[in-house]
Amino acid sequence: MGGLVKKHYGKYPIIYSNESFYNKEMGAKFNRYYLFIANYNSRQPSIDGRGKCNIWQYSETGHLHGIGERVDLSRFMNGTTIKDLML
């Protein structure tokens, strides 16, 4: 799948998962992709194998002025920038 996306768009897909599911069910076979990992604990996500978390979703209860509902809060990790992810 990732190879088809890379061939068409020139970029690998971003894989979104929570930390526990990723490490137990997905693991090393997806480590070459950009990883967007949800972990609402106070610590940064830990990815098994040689993978790295590129975006950390650290909260699902954030607040932003002008938005009446709770929002997810995320941050770039390990030197990842928005330019790395843009097509």
N, CA and C atoms as an extended XYZ file, in Angstrom:
261
Properties=species:S:1:pos:R:3:atomname:S:1:resname:S:1:resid:I:1 pbc="F F F"
N         0.815       -1.191        0.000 N   MET     1
C         0.000        0.000        0.000 CA  MET     1
C         0.858        1.253        0.000 C   MET     1
N         1.800        1.338        0.924 N   GLY     2
C         2.637        2.527        1.022 CA  GLY     2
C         3.413        2.800       -0.244 C   GLY     2
N         3.842        1.728       -0.922 N   GLY     3
C         4.576        1.894       -2.167 CA  GLY     3
C         3.735        2.531       -3.253 C   GLY     3
N         2.452        2.187       -3.324 N   LEU     4
C         1.556        2.792       -4.310 CA  LEU     4
C         1.343        4.271       -4.022 C   LEU     4
N         1.171        4.606       -2.758 N   VAL     5
C         1.007        6.010       -2.370 CA  VAL     5
C         2.273        6.784       -2.713 C   VAL     5
N         3.425        6.237       -2.375 N   LYS     6
C         4.715        6.878       -2.668 CA  LYS     6
C         4.887        7.074       -4.175 C   LYS     6
N         4.545        6.066       -4.954 N   LYS     7
C         4.691        6.152       -6.407 CA  LYS     7
C         3.808        7.254       -6.986 C   LYS     7
N         2.584        7.373       -6.505 N   HIS     8
C         1.645        8.357       -7.042 CA  HIS     8
C         1.922        9.782       -6.544 C   HIS     8
N         2.157        9.933       -5.242 N   TYR     9
C         2.286       11.257       -4.629 CA  TYR     9
C         3.721       11.687       -4.355 C   TYR     9
N         4.653       10.746       -4.422 N   GLY    10
C         6.038       11.083       -4.118 CA  GLY    10
C         6.343       11.122       -2.630 C   GLY    10
N         5.402       10.720       -1.814 N   LYS    11
C         5.564       10.693       -0.349 CA  LYS    11
C         4.931        9.425        0.196 C   LYS    11
N         5.502        8.908        1.267 N   TYR    12
C         4.868        7.798        1.964 CA  TYR    12
C         3.673        8.322        2.758 C   TYR    12
N         2.685        7.471        3.046 N   PRO    13
C         1.532        7.910        3.832 CA  PRO    13
C         1.916        8.145        5.289 C   PRO    13
N         1.057        8.871        5.975 N   ILE    14
C         1.188        9.061        7.416 CA  ILE    14
C         0.324        7.994        8.082 C   ILE    14
N         0.905        7.252        9.001 N   ILE    15
C         0.176        6.214        9.729 CA  ILE    15
C        -0.248        6.788       11.080 C   ILE    15
N        -1.561        6.777       11.353 N   TYR    16
C        -2.092        7.260       12.623 CA  TYR    16
C        -2.542        6.070       13.468 C   TYR    16
N        -2.119        6.066       14.724 N   SER    17
C        -2.507        4.997       15.644 CA  SER    17
C        -2.248        5.453       17.068 C   SER    17
N        -2.853        4.758       18.029 N   ASN    18
C        -2.401        4.994       19.399 CA  ASN    18
C        -1.159        4.133       19.625 C   ASN    18
N        -0.386        4.498       20.607 N   GLU    19
C         0.908        3.852       20.848 CA  GLU    19
C         0.778        2.350       21.102 C   GLU    19
N        -0.142        1.966       21.950 N   SER    20
C        -0.284        0.559       22.314 CA  SER    20
C        -0.645       -0.301       21.103 C   SER    20
N        -1.634        0.118       20.321 N   PHE    21
C        -2.044       -0.660       19.147 CA  PHE    21
C        -0.911       -0.738       18.133 C   PHE    21
N        -0.231        0.376       17.913 N   TYR    22
C         0.863        0.368       16.939 CA  TYR    22
C         1.930       -0.654       17.335 C   TYR    22
N         2.371       -0.602       18.562 N   ASN    23
C         3.442       -1.502       19.006 CA  ASN    23
C         3.011       -2.967       19.037 C   ASN    23
N         1.756       -3.240       19.368 N   LYS    24
C         1.292       -4.630       19.453 CA  LYS    24
C         0.886       -5.208       18.107 C   LYS    24
N         0.245       -4.412       17.258 N   GLU    25
C        -0.372       -4.947       16.043 CA  GLU    25
C         0.305       -4.538       14.737 C   GLU    25
N         0.978       -3.417       14.722 N   MET    26
C         1.532       -2.912       13.459 CA  MET    26
C         3.048       -3.050       13.410 C   MET    26
N         3.696       -2.422       14.356 N   GLY    27
C         5.125       -2.581       14.568 CA  GLY    27
C         6.043       -2.299       13.402 C   GLY    27
N         7.124       -3.029       13.364 N   ALA    28
C         8.269       -2.736       12.496 CA  ALA    28
C         7.929       -2.629       11.015 C   ALA    28
N         6.921       -3.322       10.537 N   LYS    29
C         6.632       -3.273        9.099 CA  LYS    29
C         6.155       -1.896        8.639 C   LYS    29
N         5.774       -1.019        9.554 N   PHE    30
C         5.337        0.331        9.204 CA  PHE    30
C         6.311        1.411        9.673 C   PHE    30
N         7.432        1.036       10.256 N   ASN    31
C         8.350        2.014       10.842 CA  ASN    31
C         8.960        2.975        9.828 C   ASN    31
N         8.964        2.636        8.544 N   ARG    32
C         9.562        3.552        7.558 CA  ARG    32
C         8.634        4.718        7.208 C   ARG    32
N         7.363        4.622        7.599 N   TYR    33
C         6.405        5.680        7.294 CA  TYR    33
C         6.449        6.767        8.367 C   TYR    33
N         5.863        7.914        8.036 N   TYR    34
C         5.673        8.936        9.060 CA  TYR    34
C         4.623        8.410       10.038 C   TYR    34
N         4.912        8.525       11.329 N   LEU    35
C         4.017        7.998       12.359 CA  LEU    35
C         3.404        9.135       13.166 C   LEU    35
N         2.084        9.155       13.215 N   PHE    36
C         1.294       10.114       13.981 CA  PHE    36
C         0.679        9.289       15.108 C   PHE    36
N         1.235        9.428       16.315 N   ILE    37
C         0.905        8.533       17.420 CA  ILE    37
C         0.169        9.281       18.535 C   ILE    37
N        -0.980        8.732       18.923 N   ALA    38
C        -1.747        9.273       20.044 CA  ALA    38
C        -1.298        8.592       21.332 C   ALA    38
N        -0.972        9.414       22.317 N   ASN    39
C        -0.613        8.930       23.650 CA  ASN    39
C        -0.927       10.063       24.611 C   ASN    39
N        -1.958        9.890       25.424 N   TYR    40
C        -2.410       10.965       26.300 CA  TYR    40
C        -1.774       10.919       27.679 C   TYR    40
N        -0.777       10.075       27.869 N   ASN    41
C        -0.005       10.082       29.107 CA  ASN    41
C         0.950       11.263       29.070 C   ASN    41
N         1.644       11.499       30.143 N   SER    42
C         2.545       12.645       30.210 CA  SER    42
C         3.875       12.406       29.510 C   SER    42
N         4.115       11.187       29.036 N   ARG    43
C         5.397       10.906       28.392 CA  ARG    43
C         5.243       10.811       26.878 C   ARG    43
N         6.328       11.054       26.185 N   GLN    44
C         6.339       10.935       24.735 CA  GLN    44
C         6.159        9.475       24.333 C   GLN    44
N         5.559        9.231       23.166 N   PRO    45
C         5.375        7.850       22.712 CA  PRO    45
C         6.703        7.127       22.519 C   PRO    45
N         6.685        5.849       22.778 N   SER    46
C         7.840        4.987       22.558 CA  SER    46
C         7.462        3.974       21.483 C   SER    46
N         8.194        3.972       20.383 N   ILE    47
C         7.903        3.095       19.257 CA  ILE    47
C         8.892        1.939       19.272 C   ILE    47
N         8.366        0.728       19.226 N   ASP    48
C         9.222       -0.458       19.198 CA  ASP    48
C        10.025       -0.508       17.902 C   ASP    48
N        11.195       -1.078       17.972 N   GLY    49
C        12.032       -1.220       16.783 CA  GLY    49
C        12.727        0.076       16.420 C   GLY    49
N        12.903        0.302       15.136 N   ARG    50
C        13.658        1.460       14.665 CA  ARG    50
C        12.774        2.625       14.245 C   ARG    50
N        11.493        2.551       14.501 N   GLY    51
C        10.586        3.622       14.111 CA  GLY    51
C        10.690        4.819       15.033 C   GLY    51
N        10.135        5.934       14.568 N   LYS    52
C        10.108        7.126       15.411 CA  LYS    52
C         8.773        7.828       15.240 C   LYS    52
N         8.323        8.420       16.295 N   CYS    53
C         7.083        9.184       16.269 CA  CYS    53
C         7.378       10.543       15.645 C   CYS    53
N         6.667       10.887       14.573 N   ASN    54
C         6.857       12.172       13.911 CA  ASN    54
C         5.891       13.228       14.424 C   ASN    54
N         4.687       12.801       14.774 N   ILE    55
C         3.695       13.709       15.344 CA  ILE    55
C         3.102       13.017       16.566 C   ILE    55
N         3.074       13.726       17.676 N   TRP    56
C         2.537       13.193       18.924 CA  TRP    56
C         1.227       13.906       19.242 C   TRP    56
N         0.132       13.170       19.255 N   GLN    57
C        -1.148       13.700       19.711 CA  GLN    57
C        -1.191       13.463       21.214 C   GLN    57
N        -0.973       14.520       21.976 N   TYR    58
C        -0.785       14.379       23.416 CA  TYR    58
C        -2.024       14.688       24.249 C   TYR    58
N        -3.073       15.201       23.622 N   SER    59
C        -4.294       15.498       24.369 CA  SER    59
C        -5.503       15.426       23.443 C   SER    59
N        -6.612       15.030       24.004 N   GLU    60
C        -7.881       15.077       23.278 CA  GLU    60
C        -8.846       16.047       23.955 C   GLU    60
N        -8.338       16.809       24.910 N   THR    61
C        -9.183       17.717       25.683 CA  THR    61
C        -8.659       19.146       25.655 C   THR    61
N        -8.047       19.544       24.553 N   GLY    62
C        -7.511       20.892       24.441 CA  GLY    62
C        -8.605       21.922       24.218 C   GLY    62
N        -8.251       23.176       24.431 N   HIS    63
C        -9.180       24.289       24.230 CA  HIS    63
C        -8.516       25.322       23.335 C   HIS    63
N        -9.271       25.828       22.364 N   LEU    64
C        -8.805       26.910       21.503 CA  LEU    64
C        -9.861       27.998       21.489 C   LEU    64
N        -9.414       29.240       21.608 N   HIS    65
C       -10.326       30.377       21.589 CA  HIS    65
C       -11.168       30.340       20.312 C   HIS    65
N       -12.470       30.474       20.458 N   GLY    66
C       -13.368       30.497       19.313 CA  GLY    66
C       -13.950       29.146       18.939 C   GLY    66
N       -13.458       28.086       19.555 N   ILE    67
C       -13.997       26.748       19.300 CA  ILE    67
C       -14.655       26.274       20.588 C   ILE    67
N       -15.940       25.984       20.515 N   GLY    68
C       -16.704       25.638       21.705 CA  GLY    68
C       -16.520       24.219       22.202 C   GLY    68
N       -15.930       23.384       21.396 N   GLU    69
C       -15.731       21.982       21.766 CA  GLU    69
C       -14.266       21.727       22.100 C   GLU    69
N       -14.010       20.615       22.749 N   ARG    70
C       -12.626       20.205       23.003 CA  ARG    70
C       -11.973       19.807       21.683 C   ARG    70
N       -10.675       20.022       21.599 N   VAL    71
C        -9.929       19.693       20.381 CA  VAL    71
C        -8.718       18.835       20.730 C   VAL    71
N        -8.245       18.079       19.745 N   ASP    72
C        -7.004       17.319       19.907 CA  ASP    72
C        -5.823       18.277       19.838 C   ASP    72
N        -4.796       18.007       20.620 N   LEU    73
C        -3.566       18.789       20.585 CA  LEU    73
C        -2.422       17.870       20.188 C   LEU    73
N        -1.620       18.326       19.239 N   SER    74
C        -0.512       17.522       18.722 CA  SER    74
C         0.712       18.396       18.548 C   SER    74
N         1.882       17.751       18.460 N   ARG    75
C         3.119       18.489       18.207 CA  ARG    75
C         4.035       17.658       17.327 C   ARG    75
N         4.847       18.353       16.545 N   PHE    76
C         5.857       17.683       15.733 CA  PHE    76
C         6.987       17.204       16.629 C   PHE    76
N         7.587       16.071       16.251 N   MET    77
C         8.646       15.452       17.046 CA  MET    77
C         9.863       15.154       16.178 C   MET    77
N        10.998       14.960       16.818 N   ASN    78
C        12.214       14.434       16.178 CA  ASN    78
C        12.633       15.202       14.932 C   ASN    78
N        12.488       16.512       14.947 N   GLY    79
C        12.917       17.317       13.808 CA  GLY    79
C        11.955       17.329       12.635 C   GLY    79
N        10.793       16.695       12.764 N   THR    80
C         9.800       16.691       11.693 CA  THR    80
C         9.177       18.072       11.574 C   THR    80
N         8.961       18.525       10.343 N   THR    81
C         8.300       19.808       10.093 CA  THR    81
C         7.122       19.592        9.150 C   THR    81
N         6.290       20.596        9.018 N   ILE    82
C         5.150       20.516        8.111 CA  ILE    82
C         5.623       20.301        6.672 C   ILE    82
N         6.771       20.839        6.311 N   LYS    83
C         7.299       20.656        4.953 CA  LYS    83
C         7.588       19.190        4.646 C   LYS    83
N         7.984       18.430        5.656 N   ASP    84
C         8.238       16.998        5.455 CA  ASP    84
C         6.978       16.252        5.024 C   ASP    84
N         5.824       16.748        5.430 N   LEU    85
C         4.569       16.045        5.207 CA  LEU    85
C         3.781       16.556        4.012 C   LEU    85
N         4.120       17.733        3.539 N   MET    86
C         3.374       18.328        2.429 CA  MET    86
C         3.665       17.624        1.115 C   MET    86
N         2.652       17.575        0.262 N   LEU    87
C         2.824       17.008       -1.078 CA  LEU    87
C         3.503       18.014       -1.978 C   LEU    87
